[in-house]
Amino acid sequence: MRKNQGKKTVLSQQSAKKHQLIKLK
């Protein structure tokens, strides 16, 4: 469970970064 949660947080952070880059463009 903990490992899964860690992966989810990392994925959410990556997606958030992608959204920020798209917004900047």
SVG drawing of the C-alpha trace seen along z (x, -y; Angstrom):
<svg xmlns="http://www.w3.org/2000/svg" viewBox="-2 -31 10 33">
<polyline fill="none" stroke="black" stroke-width="0.4" points="0.0,0.0 2.7,-2.5 4.7,-1.8 1.5,-2.3 0.8,-5.6 4.4,-6.8 4.1,-6.0 0.8,-7.8 2.3,-10.9 5.2,-10.9 2.8,-10.4 0.6,-13.3 3.7,-15.5 4.9,-14.6 1.5,-15.4 1.3,-18.7 4.7,-19.6 3.5,-18.8 0.4,-20.9 2.5,-23.8 4.7,-23.6 1.7,-23.5 0.3,-26.6 3.6,-28.5 3.4,-27.8"/>
</svg>
